[in-house]
Amino acid sequence: MLVYLLRRIALAGLMLFGLVCLTFAIANVAPSDPAALAAGPDAGRSQIEQVRREYGLDRPLPEQFVRYVGDLVQGEFGRSVATGRSVGRDLARYFPATLELCLVAMAFGMLAGISLGMLSALFKDRWLDHAMRIFAVSGIALPPFWFGLLLQLGFAAWLGWLPTSGRIGVSTDPGDPITGLLLVDSLLRGNGPLFVQCLSYIALPALVLSLPCLASILRVNRSEMVEALRADYITAARAHGVSRWRLVTVHALKNAMLPTLAIIGLRWGWMMSSTVLVETVFDWPGIGLYAVSSAIAGDFKPVMGVTLIIGLNFMLVNLVVDLLYGVLDPRLRHA
Amino acid sequence: MTTTRRAILHGAALSALAPSMSWAFDKDGDRKILVFSGNQAVPVLDPHVRYDWSTRMIQQSVYDGLLKYVGNPPRIIPWLAEKYEASPDGLTYTFHLVGNAKFHNGDPVDAEAVRYSFERALKLNAGVAWMLKDFLKPEKITAVDAKTVRFVLERPFQPFISYVPWWYIVNPKQVQANVVDGDYGKKWLTENEAGSGPFKLKRFDSTALIHMDAVPDYWKGWPMGDKNRLSGVIYRIVREAAPRRAGLQRREMDVVTNMSPDDMQQLAKLPGVRAEDHPGSTTFGIKFNCQTGPTADINLRKAIAYAFDYEALITIHNGGAKLMDSPFPPTMEGHIPVPGIPRKDVAKAKEFLAKTKTPSGGIELEYVHVQGLEDARRIGLVLLDSLRTLDIKLNIVGQPWPTMVARGSKPDTAANMTSVYVTPIGTDPDTVAFQYHRDSWGLYYGMSHYEDKEAWAMIAEARGLTDKARRMALYGEIQKRIVADQPEIFGMIPNRTWAMRDYVKGFEFSPVRFTGEVDLYPMWIDA
């Protein structure tokens, strides 16, 4: 197991290096001049050259790459040309918002996806099952950007039930961060109204972000549950008088969870990359919005930083899922 | 029974959420907070490092300049300087400061602060520095006494006064206390302020919102009276137009900008919403590549200019635009309507086309616009349609602004035609005329790489002329000459628009400000 773990970590390191090479190449192939953009539209040549020198953009590309990798090794992501700030510090500032959004979306997606998948399997080929299948296909097919705007129009503009965008009321002081997750921080402080306010702000973006995840989990869980409910051990358990509730939630669900777990892992990775769209629609101040704002400004270091974080997230999640496989399935543990 | 339970749950959920919603303007005690929303972030607050419309709106709120632009037509009024005088040779400018101005920390705004601020801007050589760096050296700025500061220029430069309002004064003591590695406080001023303006910074999140508190005892006083002044202003960054529109509808926001003409039409119909729609000074032009490719031929440029359907520009903006009659916007000093500026005339277009190497067309040209700018894309479609009459095909390409600017910076890579909006930085005609000078090649407004050595000489000469009548006459000639050379299709001047709740008072439009930018100082809420 340890050898397996070490091999996976080494492989993840190699993949990460590949990602660094790729993002660096893409950032430098793009026909854009970050120095000119940072200097401003009216800046003269001397001003542009000054910015170029200040950020080392006048150095040969291999030298810039070596310097960038050196920074990464020291836990630095370089400096943003647009703001002059450390990208690492910016990422640390914006990441909690993204993490909070993803955690809420994933919790909702898992809860609803597994429950609805189970229901769909139990009522196989009946109207509820058909409705769930249509819902699942729509959930995967709906573009988050469009769906987000639709929800804003419905719940914020027409019904006025929820705020349109942002993470917290504009004149609300969230206080100094404890964990950086506003929902958790407000609970830790015992501030109920702030918790409710945060919940109202996160509801729509989390719903949009969770939908593809929810739909995928629903589909996989349904098909696995259908298979599991047909299995001989279920028939045997039923013959032994095991209650229907226990049969479904303990015996069938546990066996159906293995592929579901894989899809949850994959979806967590996708979810973090989807924040780029969802955070833009809802102006959620996370790393997705940070990446978009930076890309618009032609500021590549933050974009590269966010890409690395998302890539690292993918790798870690896959690693964790592989390890959990072993925990859930003893056959894999001994293989 | 089921219905009742559901109704109770529904009601409970709503009542739980209701207190957190902002159904009207935000309040701080008895005073109101104005929430202004636009699509652009404020990455750097330092007034000597960067400016764009959103950044300058915040800078203008927390800092003061020696002079200030107000009104329509724009006027320059004394601000930190109560008066100034210029020497007859146009080389020396002496500013006399008001006596009561103070920074937010209580320090007086004195001549040394002014000297330091100009020196800092020039030495950092960023942001506003380009305006004066060729004419003003840091050592030629002198604090004569606590209330007098003198600038001696290297050579006469008439636009000088028109740029001074954008040079904001920082508190040297605060800045120097935060210098790191001799950076002139650049790092600190990115997210902090050291100003004397009507608002002071409360919260700065460059990608989400900027919250400013009004300075109760602002040295200049409050035009709406202390009773009505705001508690503060929040600039909220919302990238998409739809949430801004929804936010205004449900009173989460009081003023929104960067809306499309169609959105503005819809918003203006809503009860309680007012649309502000004013002729601006931002020009829209389609820059030809005058150096390489088919458009290097003036006859082809003329042919395209005469084939273009100008009226469609007005239609695209739902009537909210005015056709350009000169390279200069009408709000600019020295503007003249240039006789014979091209309008759609297919016969003339064909006449010019006949003089080119491709007299019957049969070529394909590239039109580049900023990706995501729907109006610019639609104008490309108009051009495509117009060029059919000349049997010229058009390839419409949307590119991100950074890519488009990088391409346009060199004649060899610039597209045949690139559409650009340009907002003049001041009211002096030099700000537009110099866009056609050789020194503007490589900048976004110099993408035409226009070449006319005589015109360049005239532009350079006009900058230093102290005889106003002669200077304006020269600008008249420059405008005619540029139009004759047709380095671009002189398009239109779109209106500037804002939508706001009807309780928002004190809005003052000034065309010299950038798109979306407003002066927040005189604004208040009457409700």
HADDOCK unambig.tbl for C-alpha pairs under 7 A between the chains (distance, minus, plus):
assign (segid A and resid 31 and name CA) (segid B and resid 403 and name CA) 5.33 0.50 0.50
assign (segid A and resid 31 and name CA) (segid B and resid 406 and name CA) 6.45 0.50 0.50
assign (segid A and resid 32 and name CA) (segid B and resid 402 and name CA) 5.23 0.50 0.50
assign (segid A and resid 32 and name CA) (segid B and resid 403 and name CA) 4.56 0.50 0.50
assign (segid A and resid 32 and name CA) (segid B and resid 406 and name CA) 5.20 0.50 0.50
assign (segid A and resid 33 and name CA) (segid B and resid 402 and name CA) 6.66 0.50 0.50
assign (segid A and resid 33 and name CA) (segid B and resid 406 and name CA) 5.81 0.50 0.50
assign (segid A and resid 37 and name CA) (segid B and resid 402 and name CA) 6.76 0.50 0.50
assign (segid A and resid 39 and name CA) (segid B and resid 126 and name CA) 6.24 0.50 0.50
assign (segid A and resid 39 and name CA) (segid B and resid 127 and name CA) 6.63 0.50 0.50
assign (segid A and resid 40 and name CA) (segid B and resid 50 and name CA) 6.69 0.50 0.50
assign (segid A and resid 40 and name CA) (segid B and resid 127 and name CA) 6.42 0.50 0.50
assign (segid A and resid 41 and name CA) (segid B and resid 443 and name CA) 6.80 0.50 0.50
assign (segid A and resid 41 and name CA) (segid B and resid 444 and name CA) 6.58 0.50 0.50
assign (segid A and resid 42 and name CA) (segid B and resid 443 and name CA) 6.71 0.50 0.50
assign (segid A and resid 43 and name CA) (segid B and resid 130 and name CA) 5.96 0.50 0.50
assign (segid A and resid 44 and name CA) (segid B and resid 130 and name CA) 6.48 0.50 0.50
assign (segid A and resid 47 and name CA) (segid B and resid 125 and name CA) 6.03 0.50 0.50
assign (segid A and resid 47 and name CA) (segid B and resid 126 and name CA) 6.05 0.50 0.50
assign (segid A and resid 82 and name CA) (segid B and resid 43 and name CA) 6.72 0.50 0.50
assign (segid A and resid 83 and name CA) (segid B and resid 43 and name CA) 5.45 0.50 0.50
assign (segid A and resid 83 and name CA) (segid B and resid 44 and name CA) 5.62 0.50 0.50
assign (segid A and resid 149 and name CA) (segid B and resid 242 and name CA) 6.99 0.50 0.50
assign (segid A and resid 152 and name CA) (segid B and resid 243 and name CA) 6.81 0.50 0.50
assign (segid A and resid 153 and name CA) (segid B and resid 246 and name CA) 6.77 0.50 0.50
assign (segid A and resid 156 and name CA) (segid B and resid 246 and name CA) 6.82 0.50 0.50
assign (segid A and resid 157 and name CA) (segid B and resid 246 and name CA) 4.77 0.50 0.50
assign (segid A and resid 157 and name CA) (segid B and resid 249 and name CA) 6.54 0.50 0.50
assign (segid A and resid 157 and name CA) (segid B and resid 250 and name CA) 6.17 0.50 0.50
assign (segid A and resid 160 and name CA) (segid B and resid 250 and name CA) 6.78 0.50 0.50
assign (segid A and resid 163 and name CA) (segid B and resid 21 and name CA) 6.75 0.50 0.50
assign (segid A and resid 164 and name CA) (segid B and resid 243 and name CA) 5.84 0.50 0.50
assign (segid A and resid 164 and name CA) (segid B and resid 246 and name CA) 6.81 0.50 0.50
assign (segid A and resid 164 and name CA) (segid B and resid 247 and name CA) 6.24 0.50 0.50
assign (segid A and resid 165 and name CA) (segid B and resid 243 and name CA) 6.84 0.50 0.50
assign (segid A and resid 196 and name CA) (segid B and resid 17 and name CA) 6.57 0.50 0.50
assign (segid A and resid 197 and name CA) (segid B and resid 17 and name CA) 6.92 0.50 0.50
assign (segid A and resid 197 and name CA) (segid B and resid 20 and name CA) 5.11 0.50 0.50
assign (segid A and resid 200 and name CA) (segid B and resid 17 and name CA) 6.80 0.50 0.50
assign (segid A and resid 280 and name CA) (segid B and resid 239 and name CA) 6.71 0.50 0.50
assign (segid A and resid 281 and name CA) (segid B and resid 240 and name CA) 6.33 0.50 0.50
assign (segid A and resid 283 and name CA) (segid B and resid 238 and name CA) 5.88 0.50 0.50
assign (segid A and resid 283 and name CA) (segid B and resid 239 and name CA) 6.89 0.50 0.50
assign (segid A and resid 285 and name CA) (segid B and resid 207 and name CA) 6.91 0.50 0.50
assign (segid A and resid 285 and name CA) (segid B and resid 208 and name CA) 6.19 0.50 0.50
assign (segid A and resid 298 and name CA) (segid B and resid 402 and name CA) 5.75 0.50 0.50
